[in-house]
Amino acid sequence: MYILSQKYPHKRAFITGAASGLGKAFALELAAEGWTIGMADNNPKVLDEVGGLVAKAGGKPLIYLLDVSDKDQYKEIAEQFLFDAEGIDLLFNNAGVGDGSEFETYSLENYEWMVGINQMGVLYGCWYFIPAMKKQGYGHILNTASAAAISCAPTMAGYNMTKAAVVAISETLYSELYDFGIHVSCIQPTYFKTNIAQSVRGGAATKKITQTFIDRSGLEANEVAKEILIRAGKNELYIILPKAARTMWKLKRLAIE
């Protein structure tokens, strides 16, 4: 049993990007321990299918169609989940898109799209759920960033920028919320097997490169989810994986230039 299931006996989680990849993996892991899971995504067909898997695995799925970049819709969905589940224990700000191109060839509309999902989606999740956590006096926020916030590859300016922002808000809230009994973890993985390449707008070349890195990865989403849940149970702020990424993070923090 995960420590999180022992710490939060009401077992209520809200997950964005829950229809695929890491979000789906989180949902299935928690379902096996009987959690009520608010599953939010913008793909209704796949979301319903994954909801069925969660129910079969032992969880209670609550399905919500959500575009995390739409603050008004997010507010409505957050309020509905808090009513349906009578509170929240774990918040997974997980929805995200991966994309890129050379800086000046990537349109401003594309930058705005990426900021809306990767950055503002995290902010909205925190904004709408933190008051309920404060009122309860407990909770845990898990924000999905990326190793791209550590090592900023060329042609990925928008992605790198938004994931660095997720690290920044996580570090800030870790300190601000500590005395309220609310924990914060920032997830920073390298590539692992997921469908994030399907959302790219930077063109066929970008999609091909992204998919190549994913295919070369030896990490499966369920393995990543398991390690994250274990380390979140220890209240770790930085959840960086695999080991090579942690080494890269330590070296960067020590580097002068």
N, C-alpha and C positions, 0 to 999 in steps of 0.2 A: 504493500500500500504506500502511496506517495505521502510524504509528510504533510503536503498541502491538504490532503483529505482529512487528516487528523486535526490540523489547525483550524480548518473551516468546515465544521460539521454540517452546516446548512448546504454546502456544496452547490453554489450558484456561480456560474461563469458566463461571461459575455465575450464572444470571439468575433472579430471582424475578419473578413477574408476566409470564412469558415468552410467554403465549398470545395477548397482544393489545397494542395501543398501543406504547408506547416499548420495552417488553421484547421484543416481537416484532421491532421494528425493529432493536434491538441484535443480536438473534440472526441476523437475515438479513444484516446488514452484516458481522458476524464470519464467518458461514458462507462468504461469498464469498472469504474469505482462509484457508479451511481449518481453522477452529477447531473444537475439541471443546467442545460447549456443553451444560452441565447446564441443562435447561429445566424450571423448577419453576412450577407453577400449581395452582389448585384446580378448574380446568375441564378434565376429562380429554378430552372429545371435541374441543374446540378445540385443546388442547395437542397431541394426536396429529396433527391436521391441520397445525399450524404446524411440528411436528417433520418432517413430510414435506416441507414447503417448504424447511426448513433443509437437509435431506439433498440435495434437488434442487439447492440453491444451492452445494453443495460442502462443507457442514459435517458434523460428526458429532454428531447430537443424542442426548443422554442424557435420557430423559423421567422426571420425578419428580412424582407427585401430592403437593402440599404446601399445607397451611394454615399460613402463616408465623406466625400467632398462637399456634400449638401448639408450645411449646418442646420437648416430648419428641419429637414427630414431626420437628421441624426437626433436632434432634440426630441422629436416625437417618438422615435424608436426607443431611445434611452428611457424615457418616461414610461413607455409601454412595458419594457422589460422589467423595470423596477417594480411596476405594479404586478406583472405576471409572476415574477419570482420572489416578490416581497423582500427585495434587497439584492446585494451583489457582494461576492467574495473575491473573485478574480476577474480582472479586466485585461483582455488580450487585444491591444491595439496592433493588429497584425496585418491588416489589408495593405497591399502595396503593389507597385508596378516597377518593372525594371526596363530601362531603355537608355538610348544615348546616340550621339553622333558628334562630329566635330562641333565645337561650341557655337560658331556663327551659322552653321547649317541647320541647327536644331531650332525650330521656330519658337517664338515667344509663346504661342498658343500651347505648344507641347510642354514648355517649361511650366506654364500655369497649370496644365493638366496634372503634371507630376507633383508639383507642390501641393495641389489640392488634395491628392490622394495620400501621398507618402508623408507629408508634413502636417497639413491642416486636419487630415483625418485623425491623426494621433492627438492633436491639440483638442479637437472636438470631443473625442472619447474621454480624455482627462477632464475637460471642462464640465461635461454633463454627468459624469459618474462620481467625481471626487466629493461633491457635497453629500451624496448619500453615504459614501464611505466614512466621511468625517462624522456624520450623525450617528452611524453605527459604532464608530471607534475602532474600526479595523478594515482590512482589505489589502489587496496586492495588485499592483499594476505592472503588466509585462508589455513593454514596448519593443516591437521588432524593428531594429535598425539593420546594420549590415557591416561586414568587415570593410566595405567600401568607405565607411567613415574613418577607417584607420589608414588604409592605403588607397589613395585617390587616383584611379587609373585614368588615362586620357580618354577622350570621347564620352565621358560619363559625368560631365559637370553637374547636370540636374540631379541625377541619382545620388552622386556623392554629396552634394549640398543638402538634399533633403534628409539623407540618412545621418549626416553629421548633426542636423537640427534635432533629430530624434534622440541622439545621444545627449545633446545639450539640455533638452527639456527633461530627460530622465534624471540627469545629474542634479538639476535644479529641484525637481520635485522630491527626489530622494531625501534631500535636506529639509525642505519645507514641510513635508508630510510625516516625518519620523515621529514627532511628538504626538501626532494624532493616531498612532498605531497603524499607519498605512505604509506598506513597503513598496518599493519600486525596483524593477529589474530591467536592464537594457540588454536586449538580445542582439549579438553581433556575429552571425555566422558567415562563413564563406559560401561558395556555391554548393548546393545540394540538389538532389533530384526533385524538381518541381516543374510547374508549367508556366513559370513567370515569363519565359521567352515569348509566349503567345500574345502578350500585351504590347510588345514593342511597336513603336511608331517610327523609329529611326531608319527603317528600310531593311531589305533582305540581308544585307551584309551584317548589320547589327544583330539581327535575329540569329543568323548563322553562328556568329562568334559567341553570343550568349548561350546558345544551345550546345555548342562544343564544350564550353566550360562545365555546363551542367552534366553532360554525358560523361565527362572525364571524372566527375566527382564520385567518390566511393561512399558518400553519405546519402542515406535514405531519410525522407522527411520524418518517419516514425522514430528513427534513431535519434535525430536531432530533438524532436519533441520530448522524448523520454529524458534526455540529459538536461534539457532546459527545466523541466518540471522538478527534477531532483535538485538542481542547483537553486531554483527559486525557493524551494522548501527550506534552504539554508539562508534565505534572504540575501543572496548575492546581488550586488548592483550590476556588475559587469558579467554577463554570461557570453563569453567569447569562445567559439569553437570552429574547427578542431584545435588541437594543441598548437599547430603551426601558426594559426591566427593569433593565439594568445602570446606566442613568442614575438610575433610581429608588433603587436600592441605594446608589449613591454619595451621593445627596442625603440619604438617611436617616442614613447614617453621620456626615454632617457636621452634621445638625440637632441643635440643643440641645433642642428640644421637638417 
